[in-house]
Structures are given as C-alpha cells and as structure tokens.
C-alpha cells in the first residue's frame, strides 16, 4: 500500500534520538511532509527546543516530544504503555559513543544498551501498536561502519573497551537484528529495514574521531527515503545506503542472527 501525501496528516511517527544532528533532521523532514511527529528524547529542555525549531521551520504544529531513555527497558515499556493512539512509523536512531566503558543503572554496557537493546526493546514494546496501525514501518538507523561482533562478549567485559569497536559491533547488530525482527513481523503488515545515514559532524562522530562531510539534512535523506518511499513498505529485512538497497553481508548467517536475537531477549 502506498500512502499519499494527503494521508500523511493522519500518520504518526516516533523518532528516537531526535535532538541529535541526524535525528532532528529526520524528524524535521518528516514534519515537512506533514506527518504527526513525536520526538523521543531524554532531555526535556532539548526536546522542547527541538519541537519549537521544527514547528517554526515546517509550519507543522503537530510535533511534540516524549521523554524516554532507550537504554532503560522500563522507560521504553512505560512510553509504550502510555502511547495514546496509532504508530505508523518507528525510526530507531538513538545512539551513544562514550569514550570510556560505562554502564546503565541496570548494569548493562551503555553502547550495547542504547544502540542495540534500545532498538529491540522499542520494536517489541510497540509491536501491538505497529500491527494495529499497519501498513507500518520500522527504520533502524545503522551504519556501513560495522563489524567486530562478539556474541560471547557483547558488553566488553572480557575485551578491552574501545568506543569505535563497540560502535561497529552495535551497528552490525542493528543490521542483523533487522533481519530477525523483519522475519517475525512480516506477516503482520509491519516492515523492518536498516539503513546507513550520511556522515554528519555530531557529538557521536566527534567521540569516534570523525569530522563528517555532510549536513544533517543530507545525512537524513536515506532514512527518510526508507521511511516514506513505497520501497520501504514493499521490502523488509533489507539494508539501504545512498538511496538504494545494498546486499548485506551480515544478513547471511541465520544462525548468528538468531543467536544474537535470543541473547537480546534475555535482557
């Protein structure tokens, strides 16, 4: 099913990490397409600022924020339980790259909790909403800079922590878990796809030692395309870069995908 521009006013979008560079650009571009947009964020002051900026830039007053720290399963579940209506699009974008190993109050390594478990928890917590709102979509913002996954040391308890290595692992996990979640939701009218955004200067890239060479709006183009183009509803379990589907080498090992998914369910 293709949704026309006239139908966008009735469609509800939730973008996590929506006060960051790419996240806010994604939310702004979706608001400009007249979607009803909810910014998932941790800081109310930043959330309110982002809402006002997006409303002013787009003229869309149906933009609000909701507080959630996706590294905390309890907060994700609380948000989902209090959600007031349909959810047609979930953009999992929140990510962190601390330079030293940190843990959440629940004792989980912070990058793994935020960048990986947060994606899974959001999808599972909103699963019934997404199904009831079908046709609906999940877009997982991943990266082409992916690898280093160790199924036996997901939290860097044995390996020396490197924020770059932890980030690469988290982005490989995003791409693999997209396949697992897509398989489980494919019969319900909910698609799950992953994509690489552009390379944007941000606090995240700064922590990783990258400068970035694209604007936030350029970085948001592929996630927004997957979120709005018919291809994002017609295909599921796929990975996209630069506005096109790319064969994902991490999607080939079904045993590893299932093992990772089951480990995530254990948290």
C-alpha positions in Angstrom: 0.0 0.0 0.0 1.3 3.4 -0.9 0.3 6.3 1.3 -0.5 9.6 -0.4 0.7 12.9 0.8 -2.8 13.8 1.7 -2.9 10.9 4.1 0.3 12.0 6.0 -1.6 14.2 8.4 -3.2 11.1 10.0 0.1 9.1 10.2 2.1 9.1 13.5 5.9 8.9 13.6 8.2 8.3 16.5 11.9 9.2 16.1 14.3 8.3 18.9 17.5 10.3 19.4 15.6 13.2 17.9 17.5 16.0 19.5 20.8 14.9 17.9 22.0 16.1 14.5 20.7 13.4 12.2 17.7 12.5 14.4 16.4 16.1 14.4 16.9 16.4 10.7 14.9 13.1 10.2 12.1 14.5 12.4 12.1 17.8 10.6 12.0 16.3 7.1 9.1 14.1 8.2 7.3 17.0 9.7 7.8 18.9 6.5 5.9 16.0 4.8 3.0 16.8 7.2 3.3 13.7 9.4 2.4 13.9 13.1 5.9 13.6 14.6 6.9 12.6 18.2 10.5 13.2 19.2 11.8 10.6 21.6 14.4 12.2 23.8 16.0 12.1 27.3 16.3 15.9 28.0 13.1 17.9 28.2 14.8 21.2 27.6 16.4 19.9 24.4 13.1 18.3 23.4 11.2 21.5 23.8 13.8 23.4 21.8 13.7 20.8 19.0 9.9 20.9 18.9 9.9 24.7 18.5 12.6 24.7 15.9 10.8 22.0 13.8 7.5 23.8 14.1 9.0 27.0 13.0 10.9 25.5 10.1 8.0 23.5 8.8 4.8 25.2 9.9 3.7 21.8 11.3 2.3 22.3 14.8 1.6 18.6 15.3 5.1 18.0 16.6 5.7 17.1 20.2 8.3 15.3 22.3 8.1 12.3 24.6 10.7 11.5 27.3 12.4 8.2 27.0 15.9 6.8 27.7 16.0 3.8 25.3 18.9 2.3 27.3 16.4 1.6 30.1 13.9 -1.1 29.3 11.5 0.1 31.9 11.3 3.6 30.3 10.7 2.1 26.9 7.9 0.0 28.3 6.4 2.9 30.2 6.3 5.0 27.0 4.7 2.2 25.0 2.1 1.6 27.7 1.1 5.3 27.8 1.1 5.8 24.0 -2.3 7.4 23.1 -3.1 6.0 19.7 -1.6 4.5 16.5 2.0 4.3 15.5 2.7 4.1 11.8 6.4 4.6 11.7 9.2 4.0 14.3 12.6 5.4 13.5 15.2 3.8 15.8 18.0 6.4 15.7 19.3 6.9 19.3 22.9 6.1 19.7 25.8 7.0 22.0 29.6 6.5 21.7 31.2 7.1 25.2 34.9 7.1 25.1 35.2 5.0 28.3 33.2 2.0 29.2 30.0 3.0 31.1 27.1 1.0 32.4 23.4 1.9 32.7 21.8 1.9 36.2 20.6 -1.6 35.2 24.3 -2.7 34.9 24.4 -3.0 31.1 27.2 -1.6 29.0 25.9 1.7 27.7 26.5 1.4 23.9 25.0 -2.1 23.8 22.0 -1.0 25.9 21.4 2.2 23.8 22.4 1.3 20.3 21.3 -2.3 20.2 18.9 -3.3 23.0 17.1 0.0 22.7 16.2 -0.8 19.1 14.9 -4.3 20.0 13.0 -3.0 23.1 11.3 -0.3 21.1 10.1 -2.6 18.4 8.8 -5.2 20.9 7.2 -2.7 23.2 5.4 -1.1 20.3 4.7 -4.3 18.4 1.0 -4.3 19.0 0.6 -0.7 18.1 2.6 -1.1 14.9 0.5 -4.2 13.9 -2.8 -2.4 14.7 -1.6 0.6 12.6 -0.5 -1.5 9.6 0.7 -0.8 7.0 3.5 0.4 9.2 7.3 0.5 9.2 10.4 0.4 11.4 13.5 2.1 10.2 16.7 1.1 12.0 19.5 3.7 11.5 22.6 1.6 11.3 25.9 2.2 9.5 28.2 0.9 6.8 30.9 1.2 9.5 30.0 -2.2 11.1 31.8 -5.3 12.4 33.6 -6.7 15.4 30.6 -8.5 16.8 31.5 -11.0 19.6 28.5 -13.0 20.6 30.3 -14.1 23.7 31.3 -10.6 24.8 28.6 -8.2 23.8 29.3 -5.9 26.7 33.1 -5.8 26.5 33.5 -7.5 29.8 36.5 -9.5 28.6 37.8 -7.4 25.7 39.4 -4.0 26.3 36.8 -1.4 25.6 37.1 0.7 22.5 34.3 3.0 21.7 34.9 2.6 18.0 34.9 -1.2 18.2 31.8 -1.1 20.4 30.1 1.2 17.9 31.0 -1.0 15.0 29.6 -4.0 16.9 26.4 -2.2 17.7 25.9 -1.3 14.0 26.5 -4.8 12.9 24.0 -5.9 15.5 21.4 -3.4 14.2 21.7 -4.8 10.7 21.4 -8.5 11.9 18.5 -7.8 14.3 16.7 -6.0 11.5 16.6 -9.4 9.7 15.4 -11.2 12.8 12.6 -8.6 13.6 11.5 -8.4 9.9 11.0 -12.2 9.8 8.9 -12.1 12.9 6.7 -9.2 11.7 6.5 -9.9 8.0 3.0 -11.5 8.1 1.5 -8.5 10.0 2.0 -5.7 7.6 4.9 -4.2 9.5 8.2 -3.9 7.6 11.6 -3.6 9.3 14.6 -2.2 7.3 18.0 -0.8 8.2 20.0 2.0 6.5 23.2 3.9 6.6 22.7 7.7 7.1 25.1 10.2 5.8 28.4 11.2 7.5 27.5 14.2 9.7 29.5 16.2 12.2 27.9 15.4 15.6 28.8 14.6 19.2 28.7 10.9 18.2 31.1 11.3 15.3 33.3 13.6 17.4 33.6 10.9 20.1 34.7 8.5 17.4 37.2 10.9 16.0 35.4 11.6 12.7 34.6 15.0 11.3 31.8 14.2 8.9 31.4 15.9 5.5 27.6 16.1 5.0 25.0 18.3 6.5 22.4 16.8 8.9 19.7 17.1 6.2 21.9 15.2 3.7 22.6 12.6 6.4 18.8 12.2 7.0 18.0 11.7 3.3 18.3 7.9 3.2 16.5 7.2 6.5 13.6 9.5 5.4 13.5 7.8 1.9 13.2 4.4 3.5 10.6 5.7 5.8 8.4 7.3 3.1 9.1 5.7 -0.3 7.0 2.7 -1.3 10.1 0.6 -1.3 10.2 0.8 2.5 6.8 -0.9 2.6 7.3 -3.3 -0.2 10.6 -4.8 1.1 11.5 -5.9 4.6 14.7 -7.2 6.3 16.8 -5.2 3.9 19.7 -2.7 4.2 20.0 0.5 2.3 22.8 3.0 1.6 22.6 6.2 -0.5 19.0 5.7 -1.6 19.4 2.2 -2.8 19.3 -1.4 -1.5 22.7 -2.9 -0.8 23.4 -6.6 -0.2 24.1 -7.0 3.5 26.9 -9.5 4.2 25.8 -9.6 7.9 22.4 -10.9 6.8 23.7 -14.2 5.5 24.4 -16.1 8.8 21.0 -17.0 10.0 22.4 -19.0 13.0 24.3 -16.0 14.3 21.3 -13.7 13.7 19.1 -16.0 15.8 21.7 -16.4 18.5 22.1 -12.6 18.8 18.3 -12.1 18.9 17.9 -14.7 21.6 20.7 -13.1 23.7 18.9 -9.7 23.4 15.7 -11.2 24.6 17.5 -12.3 27.7 17.9 -8.7 28.9 
